[in-house]
Amino acid sequence: MRTFTRTTAKKFALAGAVTATGLLLAACGTEDGGMSGMDHGGKSTTASATASASADASAEAAAPGAFDDADVMFAQMMIPHHEQALEMAKLADGRAEDPEVRKLVAAIERAQDPEIRKMKAWLKGWGKPASAGAGHGMAGMMSAQDMKDLAAVKGEAFDRKFAELMIAHHDGAVAMAKDEQKDGRNASAKKLADDVVRTQSTEIAELRKILDRL
């Protein structure tokens, strides 16, 4: 009986040790597996990509690089200039008759609204006010009476008046953009000036063709 008891005790002790070892190994295996399953590397990569994208967006919004007074003036003056062009374009709804005029209206809206948002972001990033103040004139801006006269006509009369006014308006924008090309320092602002000169010069030529046939 004594021998049986000692043998049995040894068996129980050995079994307990094996069980404990198995549980320890299982726990280690679960911990390793759990860590792998969490895919920390993937999360870290995603977070890094998000941070990088945010940094890129901020850099673009702030128009990175040096800037001067000409860059600031260009943005401050071109914003209200573009805004008036969009007001003129909105008047075409229900008034414009010529398909080429309607096509140009759509092009103006498509190009100038994003440019306004971009220039406002630049000024905010530069710590400058969005308005140039009353002391700065803007070439090609329509008077309140010009806008009333445009709103008062429809059909071919609207198309003709819109073309005449928009040519003058675009001429003013091109002149301001050329000043930026000459005096500006910021690469992003000068790039936008290049776009304005190219795009609006082309539109001026198209508007003149429209006038010739109306």
Stockholm file with secondary structure:
# STOCKHOLM 1.0

chainA/1-214         MRTFTRTTAKKFALAGAVTATGLLLAACGTEDGGMSGMDHGGKSTTASATASASADASAEAAAPGAFDDADVMFAQMMIPHHEQALEMAKLADGRAEDPEVRKLVAAIERAQDPEIRKMKAWLKGWGKPASAGAGHGMAGMMSAQDMKDLAAVKGEAFDRKFAELMIAHHDGAVAMAKDEQKDGRNASAKKLADDVVRTQSTEIAELRKILDRL
#=GR chainA/1-214 SS CHHHHHHHHHHHHHHHHHHHHHHHHHHHHHHHHHHHHHTHHHHHHHHHHHHHHHHHHHHHHTCCSCCCHHHHHHHHHHHHHHHHHHHHHHHTTTTCCCHHHHHHHHHHHHHHHHHHHHHHHHHHHHTCCSCCCTTCCCTTCCCHHHHHHHHTCCHHHHHHHHHHHHHHHHHHHHHHHHHHHHHCCCHHHHHHHHHHHHHHHHHHHHHHHHHHHC
#=GC SS_cons         CHHHHHHHHHHHHHHHHHHHHHHHHHHHHHHHHHHHHHTHHHHHHHHHHHHHHHHHHHHHHTCCSCCCHHHHHHHHHHHHHHHHHHHHHHHTTTTCCCHHHHHHHHHHHHHHHHHHHHHHHHHHHHTCCSCCCTTCCCTTCCCHHHHHHHHTCCHHHHHHHHHHHHHHHHHHHHHHHHHHHHHCCCHHHHHHHHHHHHHHHHHHHHHHHHHHHC
//
